[in-house]
C-alpha cells in the first residue's frame, strides 16, 4: 500500500515539474502553426486590455489551460491543455459540429 502511495506522489511531483509555461506554449504555437501562430498571438496581445501578453494560462499545478482574450475586446477562446510537457489542442468548433449544436438556439 505504501508503494502505491509513494508512486502516486512521485507521479504528481513529476507532473508538477513538467507543467509547461507560457513561453513553451508560444514555442509550440510557432512550431505547429508557423508564422500564422506567432502573428495570432501578437494580434491577441494588441487587443488585450492592460499589460497582458495575449496568452492567458490557468495553472492547476499538474496541468495548465491556455487561452486568448477574455480581458478586452476579444472573447475568451481556449486553445490548448498542457500536461507533462505536451500540448493538446482544444477543438471547440469541431466538437460543436459533431454534436449538431452549431444551429441550436439558446433561450
TORVO-515233 format. One record per residue: residue in three letters; x, y negated, z negated of N, C-alpha, C, O in turn. Coordinates in pm, whole numbers, plus 50000, padded with zeros to 5 digits. Layout:
N
(pt 'ALA',(X,Y,Z),(X,Y,Z),(X,Y,Z),(X,Y,Z));
...
// end
This chain:
107
(pt 'UNK',(50082,50120,50000),(50000,50000,50000),(50087,49874,50000),(50056,49776,50068));
(pt 'UNK',(50195,49878,49923),(50285,49763,49918),(50351,49739,50052),(50377,49625,50090));
(pt 'UNK',(50380,49846,50123),(50442,49833,50254),(50349,49762,50352),(50394,49676,50429));
(pt 'UNK',(50223,49795,50348),(50126,49731,50437),(50115,49582,50404),(50113,49499,50495));
(pt 'UNK',(50108,49548,50279),(50100,49407,50237),(50227,49333,50278),(50220,49221,50326));
(pt 'UNK',(50343,49396,50258),(50469,49334,50298),(50473,49311,50449),(50518,49205,50494));
(pt 'UNK',(50427,49408,50527),(50427,49393,50672),(50331,49283,50717),(50363,49208,50809));
(pt 'UNK',(50216,49273,50654),(50121,49165,50687),(50179,49028,50655),(50164,48934,50733));
(pt 'UNK',(50244,49016,50540),(50305,48889,50503),(50418,48854,50599),(50433,48739,50640));
(pt 'UNK',(50498,48955,50636),(50607,48933,50732),(50552,48888,50867),(50608,48800,50931));
(pt 'UNK',(50443,48949,50910),(50380,48911,51036),(50331,48766,51032),(50351,48691,51128));
(pt 'UNK',(50267,48726,50922),(50220,48589,50907),(50335,48489,50908),(50324,48381,50965));
(pt 'UNK',(50445,48524,50844),(50563,48437,50843),(50620,48422,50984),(50654,48311,51025));
(pt 'UNK',(50631,48532,51056),(50683,48527,51194),(50591,48443,51281),(50639,48362,51361));
(pt 'UNK',(50461,48460,51269),(50366,48380,51348),(50378,48232,51314),(50371,48147,51403));
(pt 'UNK',(50394,48200,51187),(50407,48060,51147),(50536,47999,51201),(50537,47882,51242));
(pt 'UNK',(50644,48075,51203),(50772,48024,51253),(50774,48010,51405),(50850,47928,51457));
(pt 'UNK',(50694,48087,51475),(50693,48081,51622),(50576,48002,51677),(50550,48004,51797));
(pt 'UNK',(50504,47931,51591),(50392,47847,51634),(50447,47734,51720),(50526,47653,51671));
(pt 'UNK',(50407,47726,51849),(50465,47625,51938),(50420,47483,51903),(50310,47461,51851));
(pt 'UNK',(50507,47385,51935),(50475,47245,51908),(50435,47173,52036),(50427,47236,52142));
(pt 'UNK',(50409,47042,52028),(50361,46966,52144),(50465,46960,52256),(50429,46965,52373));
(pt 'UNK',(50593,46950,52221),(50697,46945,52324),(50701,47075,52403),(50719,47073,52525));
(pt 'UNK',(50683,47186,52336),(50679,47315,52407),(50556,47325,52495),(50562,47383,52603));
(pt 'UNK',(50444,47268,52450),(50324,47268,52532),(50342,47182,52657),(50299,47220,52765));
(pt 'UNK',(50406,47066,52642),(50434,46982,52758),(50523,47055,52859),(50501,47047,52980));
(pt 'UNK',(50622,47126,52808),(50709,47205,52896),(50631,47314,52967),(50653,47340,53086));
(pt 'UNK',(50540,47378,52895),(50454,47481,52955),(50368,47422,53066),(50355,47482,53173));
(pt 'UNK',(50309,47306,53042),(50226,47241,53144),(50308,47206,53268),(50260,47222,53380));
(pt 'UNK',(50431,47160,53247),(50516,47124,53359),(50557,47248,53438),(50560,47244,53561));
(pt 'UNK',(50588,47358,53370),(50627,47480,53439),(50510,47544,53513),(50527,47593,53624));
(pt 'UNK',(50393,47542,53452),(50278,47609,53512),(50215,47527,53623),(50182,47580,53729));
(pt 'UNK',(50198,47397,53600),(50125,47313,53694),(50214,47216,53771),(50166,47140,53855));
(pt 'UNK',(50343,47217,53744),(50436,47132,53816),(50414,46985,53785),(50380,46948,53673));
(pt 'UNK',(50435,46903,53883),(50425,46758,53864),(50282,46715,53833),(50261,46616,53763));
(pt 'UNK',(50184,46790,53883),(50044,46756,53854),(50014,46770,53704),(49941,46689,53648));
(pt 'UNK',(50071,46872,53641),(50051,46890,53497),(50115,46778,53418),(50056,46729,53322));
(pt 'UNK',(50236,46736,53458),(50304,46626,53389),(50228,46496,53407),(50212,46419,53312));
(pt 'UNK',(50182,46471,53529),(50108,46347,53554),(49975,46343,53481),(49933,46238,53434));
(pt 'UNK',(49908,46457,53471),(49781,46459,53399),(49800,46425,53252),(49716,46357,53192));
(pt 'UNK',(49910,46470,53192),(49937,46436,53053),(49973,46288,53039),(49937,46225,52940));
(pt 'UNK',(50043,46232,53137),(50076,46089,53135),(49949,46005,53147),(49933,45906,53075));
(pt 'UNK',(49859,46044,53235),(49733,45970,53252),(49650,45978,53123),(49590,45880,53082));
(pt 'UNK',(49648,46096,53061),(49575,46110,52934),(49636,46020,52828),(49563,45965,52745));
(pt 'UNK',(49768,46004,52828),(49833,45916,52731),(49796,45771,52755),(49780,45694,52661));
(pt 'UNK',(49781,45733,52882),(49744,45595,52914),(49603,45563,52866),(49577,45455,52812));
(pt 'UNK',(49510,45658,52885),(49371,45633,52848),(49340,45664,52702),(49227,45642,52658));
(pt 'UNK',(49436,45712,52627),(49413,45740,52485),(49423,45612,52405),(49497,45520,52440));
(pt 'UNK',(49347,45607,52299),(49348,45489,52213),(49468,45495,52118),(49512,45603,52078));
(pt 'UNK',(49519,45380,52083),(49626,45372,51986),(49759,45418,52040),(49791,45398,52157));
(pt 'UNK',(49837,45481,51954),(49971,45525,51991),(49975,45673,52024),(50079,45737,52011));
(pt 'UNK',(49864,45728,52065),(49856,45870,52097),(49945,45904,52215),(49965,45822,52305));
(pt 'UNK',(49998,46026,52216),(50083,46071,52327),(50001,46139,52435),(50057,46189,52532));
(pt 'UNK',(49870,46141,52420),(49783,46202,52518),(49744,46344,52485),(49632,46386,52513));
(pt 'UNK',(49835,46418,52425),(49807,46557,52388),(49784,46563,52238),(49863,46512,52158));
(pt 'UNK',(49673,46627,52200),(49646,46648,52059),(49669,46793,52023),(49661,46882,52108));
(pt 'UNK',(49698,46816,51898),(49725,46952,51852),(49654,46975,51720),(49676,46903,51623));
(pt 'UNK',(49568,47076,51718),(49508,47121,51593),(49595,47236,51544),(49597,47343,51606));
(pt 'UNK',(49667,47215,51435),(49761,47314,51383),(49693,47397,51274),(49648,47344,51173));
(pt 'UNK',(49688,47527,51296),(49630,47620,51200),(49737,47709,51139),(49708,47821,51097));
(pt 'UNK',(49862,47660,51132),(49980,47724,51073),(50030,47845,51151),(50150,47853,51179));
(pt 'UNK',(49945,47940,51188),(49992,48056,51263),(49955,48047,51411),(50003,48127,51491));
(pt 'UNK',(49871,47952,51447),(49837,47925,51586),(49792,47780,51598),(49761,47715,51498));
(pt 'UNK',(49789,47730,51722),(49750,47592,51746),(49657,47583,51866),(49659,47668,51955));
(pt 'UNK',(49575,47477,51867),(49489,47448,51981),(49530,47312,52035),(49543,47216,51959));
(pt 'UNK',(49550,47303,52167),(49595,47181,52232),(49482,47122,52313),(49406,47195,52378));
(pt 'UNK',(49470,46990,52310),(49360,46923,52379),(49405,46785,52424),(49507,46733,52378));
(pt 'UNK',(49327,46726,52513),(49348,46587,52552),(49217,46512,52525),(49110,46572,52521));
(pt 'UNK',(49228,46382,52509),(49110,46298,52490),(49052,46307,52351),(49114,46360,52258));
(pt 'UNK',(48932,46253,52340),(48860,46257,52213),(48884,46138,52124),(48819,46124,52021));
(pt 'UNK',(48977,46050,52161),(49004,45935,52076),(49002,45802,52152),(49047,45699,52101));
(pt 'UNK',(48952,45805,52271),(48945,45683,52351),(48839,45698,52458),(48726,45735,52430));
(pt 'UNK',(48876,45668,52579),(48783,45675,52692),(48753,45819,52730),(48638,45852,52760));
(pt 'UNK',(48854,45904,52727),(48838,46042,52772),(48765,46128,52668),(48793,46117,52548));
(pt 'UNK',(48672,46212,52711),(48612,46306,52617),(48712,46416,52585),(48803,46444,52663));
(pt 'UNK',(48696,46477,52470),(48790,46583,52429),(48774,46704,52519),(48663,46751,52545));
(pt 'UNK',(48888,46753,52567),(48893,46871,52652),(48999,46965,52597),(49117,46930,52595));
(pt 'UNK',(48958,47082,52553),(49052,47181,52503),(49126,47243,52621),(49065,47282,52720));
(pt 'UNK',(49259,47251,52609),(49341,47301,52719),(49392,47442,52695),(49385,47527,52785));
(pt 'UNK',(49445,47469,52574),(49509,47599,52552),(49521,47629,52404),(49513,47541,52319));
(pt 'UNK',(49540,47757,52376),(49576,47806,52243),(49723,47842,52247),(49771,47893,52349));
(pt 'UNK',(49794,47818,52140),(49934,47857,52131),(49956,47946,52010),(49917,47911,51898));
(pt 'UNK',(50017,48061,52033),(50047,48154,51925),(50170,48235,51963),(50184,48278,52077));
(pt 'UNK',(50258,48255,51867),(50379,48336,51885),(50463,48287,52003),(50520,48368,52076));
(pt 'UNK',(50470,48156,52023),(50549,48100,52130),(50489,48112,52269),(50554,48077,52367));
(pt 'UNK',(50367,48161,52279),(50298,48178,52407),(50177,48084,52411),(50128,48039,52307));
(pt 'UNK',(50130,48056,52534),(50014,47971,52553),(49909,48047,52632),(49939,48117,52729));
(pt 'UNK',(49786,48032,52588),(49672,48095,52654),(49574,47986,52692),(49513,47923,52606));
(pt 'UNK',(49561,47963,52824),(49476,47855,52873),(49329,47882,52844),(49283,47996,52848));
(pt 'UNK',(49257,47775,52815),(49113,47782,52790),(49043,47745,52920),(49068,47638,52976));
(pt 'UNK',(48958,47830,52966),(48886,47808,53092),(48737,47789,53060),(48657,47880,53083));
(pt 'UNK',(48701,47672,53008),(48563,47647,52966),(48465,47645,53083),(48358,47706,53074));
(pt 'UNK',(48499,47578,53191),(48406,47567,53303),(48381,47701,53369),(48269,47732,53408));
(pt 'UNK',(48486,47782,53382),(48469,47914,53442),(48379,48002,53356),(48298,48079,53409));
(pt 'UNK',(48393,47992,53223),(48308,48070,53134),(48162,48027,53146),(48072,48111,53142));
(pt 'UNK',(48139,47897,53161),(48002,47848,53172),(47939,47898,53302),(47820,47931,53304));
(pt 'UNK',(48015,47903,53409),(47962,47951,53537),(47929,48100,53529),(47830,48144,53587));
(pt 'UNK',(48012,48176,53459),(47987,48319,53445),(47861,48345,53365),(47785,48437,53395));
(pt 'UNK',(47839,48263,53262),(47723,48282,53176),(47596,48223,53237),(47487,48248,53185));
(pt 'UNK',(47607,48148,53343),(47491,48087,53406),(47442,47963,53334),(47327,47923,53351));
(pt 'UNK',(47528,47901,53253),(47487,47784,53177),(47515,47654,53251),(47491,47547,53196));
(pt 'UNK',(47565,47661,53373),(47602,47539,53442),(47483,47452,53479),(47497,47330,53488));
(pt 'UNK',(47367,47511,53499),(47248,47435,53536),(47148,47424,53423),(47035,47381,53444));
(pt 'UNK',(47188,47463,53303),(47094,47459,53192),(47076,47317,53143),(47165,47233,53158));
(pt 'UNK',(46960,47290,53087),(46926,47158,53039),(46917,47162,52887),(46854,47251,52830));
(pt 'UNK',(46981,47065,52823),(46973,47057,52677),(46861,46962,52638),(46839,46861,52704));
(pt 'UNK',(46791,46995,52532),(46682,46911,52483),(46720,46850,52352),(46641,46775,52293));
// end
